[in-house]
């Protein structure tokens, strides 16, 4: 899960903007984070403002900037409107969620085999299940839930891009092609996994995806430097 920095409440002319309706925050979130679901990382054309704490249960934070993420319809609906204890989960705008998951061919996500010692395995598992990131294959998903398929497609595109890049002596000019393909596809974590040994590409990918927490590889789950 891509760890993100959405920043503080947007400011205009030295004053925090007024968010009278939660939809008012949407263009600011997209401008800072891109058109990506904050949970599954899919690139989506119409991301919704996601309330971390459901507005139906916690109306006092319905228009609070710090209660907002972006979500696709699948992650949003699976997460639902149940009351949550924030401390029971890891959140991409607060924690270094890069440390949690392993990405596999065919769109499968699991917990990493060797979790960082700062990670609580039970909390990591709950985070995996919160929006159904552990669902894949026709037996475990609905016809409308194609996240695992899109993730698998991204995995294949990333592998093909890596093969071309390495087989052609790592042409510097091809890095832009990689980032263009990755940002139009989504799934930053998949691309980082495939290119993890190519530092220049990792840096370029991280800079190309708006709002990515850029110290993901040298901090613990609380984002304190190791």
C-alpha positions in Angstrom: 0.0 0.0 0.0 1.5 3.3 -1.1 2.3 5.5 1.9 1.2 9.0 1.1 1.6 12.6 2.2 -1.6 14.6 1.7 -0.4 17.5 3.7 -2.3 19.9 6.0 -5.6 21.5 5.2 -5.3 23.4 1.9 -4.5 27.0 2.3 -5.4 29.9 0.0 -4.2 33.5 0.5 -2.9 32.5 3.9 -6.1 31.0 5.2 -7.3 27.4 5.4 -10.0 26.7 2.9 -13.5 26.2 4.2 -14.8 22.7 3.5 -18.6 23.1 3.8 -19.3 19.8 2.0 -16.9 16.9 1.9 -17.0 16.9 -1.9 -15.3 20.3 -1.8 -12.1 18.5 -0.8 -12.0 16.3 -3.8 -10.0 18.5 -6.2 -7.4 19.2 -3.6 -7.0 15.5 -2.8 -6.6 14.7 -6.4 -4.2 17.5 -6.9 -2.0 16.2 -4.1 -2.4 12.5 -4.5 -3.3 11.8 -8.1 -6.2 9.8 -9.4 -5.5 6.7 -7.4 -7.3 4.8 -4.7 -5.6 5.3 -1.4 -6.1 1.7 -0.5 -5.8 -0.6 -3.6 -3.8 2.0 -5.7 -5.8 1.5 -8.8 -5.8 4.4 -11.2 -9.4 5.5 -11.4 -11.2 8.2 -13.5 -13.6 9.2 -10.7 -12.1 8.7 -7.3 -14.5 9.4 -4.4 -13.8 11.3 -1.2 -13.4 8.5 1.4 -14.1 9.1 5.0 -11.7 7.2 7.2 -14.2 7.4 10.0 -17.7 7.0 8.4 -19.6 10.2 8.3 -22.8 8.3 9.3 -21.3 7.4 12.6 -18.9 10.3 13.1 -20.7 13.3 11.7 -18.4 15.6 13.7 -15.5 14.8 11.3 -17.6 14.7 8.0 -15.8 17.8 6.7 -12.4 17.4 8.5 -9.5 17.3 6.1 -7.7 14.8 8.2 -10.6 12.3 7.8 -10.3 12.2 4.0 -8.6 9.8 1.6 -9.5 8.9 -2.0 -11.1 5.6 -2.8 -12.5 3.5 -5.6 -16.0 2.1 -5.4 -14.9 -1.4 -4.4 -12.6 -0.3 -1.5 -15.2 2.2 -0.4 -18.1 -0.3 -0.4 -16.1 -3.1 1.2 -14.8 -0.9 4.0 -18.5 0.1 4.6 -19.9 2.3 7.3 -19.0 0.3 10.5 -17.5 2.1 13.5 -13.7 1.8 13.4 -11.0 2.0 16.1 -8.3 3.9 14.2 -5.6 2.2 16.2 -6.7 -1.2 14.9 -5.4 -0.4 11.4 -2.5 1.1 9.6 -3.4 4.1 7.4 -1.6 5.2 4.2 -1.5 8.9 5.2 -0.1 8.2 8.7 1.9 5.1 8.6 4.7 3.7 6.3 2.3 1.2 4.8 4.9 0.2 2.2 6.3 -2.2 4.9 3.1 -4.3 5.1 2.4 -6.2 1.8 4.0 -8.4 -0.8 2.7 -8.2 -4.3 2.6 -11.3 -6.5 1.7 -12.2 -10.1 -2.0 -12.8 -10.8 -2.9 -9.9 -8.5 -2.4 -11.6 -5.2 -1.4 -9.5 -2.1 -0.2 -11.1 1.1 1.6 -9.9 4.2 5.3 -9.7 3.8 7.0 -12.9 4.9 9.4 -10.9 7.1 7.6 -8.0 8.5 9.6 -5.1 9.9 10.0 -5.4 13.7 7.9 -2.2 14.1 4.9 -3.8 12.5 2.1 -5.5 14.5 1.1 -8.6 12.4 -2.5 -8.5 13.6 -2.9 -4.9 12.7 -1.3 -5.5 9.3 -3.7 -8.4 8.7 -6.7 -6.3 9.6 -5.5 -3.6 7.3 -5.2 -6.1 4.4 -8.8 -7.2 5.0 -10.3 -3.8 5.6 -11.0 -3.0 2.0 -10.7 -6.6 0.6 -7.1 -6.3 -0.7 -6.7 -10.0 0.0 -9.5 -10.9 -2.4 -8.5 -12.3 -5.8 -9.8 -14.8 -8.3 -13.3 -15.4 -9.5 -14.2 -17.5 -6.4 -13.5 -14.7 -4.0 -14.6 -11.6 -5.9 -17.7 -10.3 -7.6 -17.9 -9.5 -11.4 -17.6 -5.8 -10.5 -14.4 -6.2 -8.4 -11.7 -6.2 -11.0 -9.0 -4.8 -8.8 -7.0 -8.0 -8.7 -7.2 -8.3 -12.5 -5.9 -4.7 -13.0 -3.2 -5.4 -10.4 -2.1 -8.5 -12.4 -2.1 -6.5 -15.6 0.1 -3.9 -14.0 2.5 -6.6 -12.8 2.9 -7.9 -16.3 3.5 -4.4 -17.7 6.1 -3.7 -15.1 7.9 -7.0 -15.8 7.9 -6.3 -19.5 9.2 -2.8 -18.9 12.0 -4.1 -16.7 13.0 -6.7 -19.2 13.3 -4.1 -22.0 15.2 -1.7 -19.7 17.8 -4.2 -18.5 18.2 -6.0 -21.9 19.0 -2.6 -23.6 21.7 -1.5 -21.1 19.3 0.6 -19.0 18.8 3.6 -21.4 18.3 6.7 -19.3 15.7 8.0 -21.8 13.5 5.0 -21.2 12.9 5.9 -17.5 10.4 8.5 -18.6 8.5 5.8 -20.6 8.4 3.6 -17.5 7.0 6.4 -15.3 4.5 7.4 -17.9 3.2 3.8 -18.2 3.2 3.3 -14.4 1.3 6.5 -13.6 -1.3 5.7 -16.3 -1.7 2.2 -14.9 -1.5 2.8 -11.2 -0.3 0.3 -8.5 2.8 2.1 -7.5 3.7 -0.7 -5.1 3.7 -3.2 -7.9 6.1 -1.1 -10.0 8.4 -0.5 -7.0 8.5 -4.3 -6.3 9.5 -5.1 -9.9 12.1 -2.3 -10.1 13.3 -2.6 -6.5 16.9 -3.1 -7.6 16.9 -0.2 -10.0 17.4 2.8 -7.8 17.1 5.4 -10.5 13.8 4.0 -11.6 12.5 3.7 -8.0 13.3 7.4 -7.4 11.6 8.4 -10.7 8.5 6.4 -9.9 8.3 7.8 -6.4 8.6 11.4 -7.8 6.1 10.7 -10.5 3.2 9.5 -8.3 2.0 12.6 -6.6 2.0 12.6 -2.8 4.1 9.5 -2.3 5.9 9.4 1.1 9.5 9.4 -0.2 11.2 8.0 2.8 9.3 4.7 2.6 12.5 2.6 2.4 14.3 4.0 5.5 11.6 4.5 8.2 9.6 2.2 10.5 5.9 1.8 10.4 5.4 5.1 12.4 7.6 6.9 9.9 10.4 7.4 12.4 13.8 7.0 10.7 15.4 3.6 11.4 
